[in-house]
Each structure stands twice: as structure tokens, then as C-alpha cells.
């Protein structure tokens, strides 16, 4: 009986060792990616922000890019298609190094579960693909190849569009001048579009469309109640946008990012 027990203990130790080794190896494989991801996000507020659009019929992408020393480091792409997708590209040499993708199963009108994907690139191909989709899909080599081609192609087009916008050659997609407004956050108004509600120091209540913001605004939309009454400085800009509910093109004021002030 003692030999059997010792045998099971030895087997359990072996399994635990193999599992720990597997996790450690996975962390080592992605250490560089995590380092670059952290460095880009830490320096993002000091980078030049540029906005553009890219159309790949029938889908249109609203793009926000961050440049450091003339080199594009990060892209956030939002599509107008089903799934309400947002994709973050972290670049090295203007090539995708890490991609963080979120979307909802189902359609815009009938949203299903939210799915998060993390895709790690090396030598121009995805080598690690993590997803929260349930049940977990079985991914084959052809899935990796097709998805690599999709993100590589999209990234190349997005980089080109944002570089043109930065140089002022993108026409309607060129970056607009941004402005700042300080005030107290008083909520998110929900209608055909989300609107950021702000009370200025003069007591005026102002509203901004939420169309193409960065992650600092997105996290507030997820849980606005946690931010009510807090002072902040928002970055916003005027732009011509297609608002079908208002009859077509119109000039709007939209929030791009938010910085929270000390309480």
C-alpha cells in the first residue's frame, strides 16, 4: 500500500513539474512581447496621436495611432461591422508583434458573449493564440495561417492610412486639431450613440460623441458609475462624420481620451 501511495505522489509531482515547466516556457516565449506592450502603454500619453479611417467594403475602420519619433507604435481599430470589434496592434518595426482583439458574438443588435483574443507574432506569423471563447475552439495550422494573413494585411493598410494622416495627405482621414476641456464627469448618455456628459467649472453641461476614443474612455463606458463626480481633463476634436440618424454628414464634437485629476 505504501509503495502505491508513494507511486501516486511521485506521479503527481511529475505532472506538477511538467505543468510548471510548460507555464514557465510560455512566459519566456512571450517575455519580449509583454515588455514591449508595457513600454508602449507607459509612454503612450507622450506620443503623437493621429486618427484616420480605412474602408474595406463593406467594413469601415476608425483608426487611432500613436507615433514615437515618427514611428508608429500602436494602433486601435474599431470596425462598424457585426461583433462590435476593437483590435489593438502593438508594433515593432511597424509590424504586428502583439494583437489584443475584443468582440461580441452575435450581432450589434443582439450581442452575445464578449470574447478576448491575444495573438503573439514572431517572424511574421502567429505562434501563440489565446482566446476566452467558450467552448474553446480547436485551432489548426490553417487557422493560424489565415488569421496571420488577415492581421498582417489589415495592419499594413492601417499603417499606410495613419502615416498619410500624420503627413496631412489623407484628405478626409487626416487628423483634426484636438482641444481640451476640464470638468466633472456626470455620466454616459445612451441613445443612438453614446455621449460623454461633462459639467464645466462654469456649471455648463456639455456633451461629446463617443465614436473613436482610446482605451481610457472605453473603460469608463464599461462602468460609468465608478467615475461619477470625478474631475478630469478630456481631449476632444471637431470632425465631419456620417450620422444617418441626423440625415447624413454633420460636424460633431467627439471625445478622444480622458485624464483623471487628483481627487
Secondary structure, DSSP 4 states (H G I P E B T S, - for coil): -HHHHHHHHHHHHHHHHHHHHHHHHHHHHTHHHHHHHHHHHHHGGGSEEEEEEEEETTEEEEEEEEEETTEEEEEEEEESSTT--EEEEEEETTEEEEEEEEEEEE-SSSEEEEEEEEEEEETTEEEEEEE--SSPP---HHHHHHHHHHHHHHHHHHHHHHHHHHHT-SGGGSPPPEEEEEEEEEEEEESSSEEEEEE-TTS-EEEEE-SS--HHHHHHHHTGGGGTT-EEEEEEEEEEEEEGGGTEEEEEEEEEEEEEPP-
